[in-house]
């Protein structure tokens, strides 16, 4: 009976640890969810021939002036590829 209790307690602790680790991992990616929804909106309203993809900050390098960088938080970077070329759009919110 003690061995069974030890197994149950060990499984409960392991489940709790996995849950905590997963919540920390998911908590670190709110911009990823935002970027995914923004990408879906762009694709649903697409009025050009080409493709669009949005990424969390750090995936694609984008040059933002120091003044803009100090006054905003970069949420997402979108890349639109069309017949006129490739365009990169930083999506930021004011602080």
C-alpha positions in Angstrom: 0.0 0.0 0.0 2.9 2.4 0.8 4.4 1.8 -2.6 1.1 2.7 -4.3 0.8 5.9 -2.3 4.4 6.8 -3.3 3.6 6.3 -6.9 0.4 8.4 -6.7 2.2 11.2 -4.9 5.1 11.1 -7.4 2.7 11.2 -10.3 0.9 14.2 -8.8 4.1 16.1 -8.2 5.3 15.3 -11.7 2.0 16.5 -13.1 2.2 19.7 -11.1 5.8 20.4 -12.3 4.9 19.8 -15.9 1.9 22.1 -15.6 4.0 24.9 -14.1 6.7 24.5 -16.7 4.1 24.6 -19.5 2.4 27.7 -18.1 5.7 29.6 -17.9 6.5 28.5 -21.5 3.1 29.7 -22.8 3.2 32.9 -20.8 6.4 33.9 -22.6 4.7 33.9 -26.0 1.8 36.3 -26.0 3.2 38.2 -29.0 3.2 34.9 -31.0 -0.5 34.6 -30.5 -1.0 38.3 -31.4 1.1 37.8 -34.5 -0.8 34.7 -35.6 -4.1 36.6 -35.3 -2.7 39.6 -37.2 -1.4 37.3 -39.9 -4.9 35.8 -40.3 -6.5 39.2 -40.5 -4.1 40.3 -43.3 -4.7 37.1 -45.2 -8.5 37.4 -44.9 -8.4 41.0 -46.1 -5.7 40.4 -48.7 -6.1 42.6 -51.8 -2.8 41.7 -53.4 -1.2 38.7 -55.1 1.4 37.4 -52.8 1.9 36.2 -49.3 2.0 37.6 -45.8 3.5 36.3 -42.6 3.9 37.9 -39.1 6.5 37.0 -36.6 7.2 37.8 -32.9 10.0 40.3 -32.3 13.5 38.9 -32.8 12.7 36.5 -35.6 13.1 39.1 -38.4 15.5 42.0 -38.0 13.9 45.4 -38.4 15.4 48.8 -38.2 13.5 51.1 -35.9 14.7 54.6 -35.0 15.8 55.2 -31.4 13.0 57.7 -30.8 10.3 55.2 -31.9 12.0 52.4 -30.0 12.0 54.4 -26.8 8.3 55.3 -27.1 6.8 52.0 -28.3 6.8 48.3 -27.6 7.4 46.1 -30.7 4.7 43.5 -30.8 5.1 41.9 -34.2 7.0 42.1 -37.5 5.0 41.4 -40.7 6.6 40.5 -44.0 4.5 41.0 -47.2 5.8 39.5 -50.4 4.1 40.6 -53.6 4.9 41.3 -57.2 6.2 44.7 -56.2 8.7 43.2 -53.8 9.2 42.4 -50.2 8.0 44.8 -47.5 8.6 44.6 -43.8 6.2 46.2 -41.4 6.9 46.6 -37.7 3.8 46.6 -35.5 4.3 48.5 -32.3 2.1 49.9 -29.5 2.9 53.1 -27.6 4.2 52.8 -24.1 
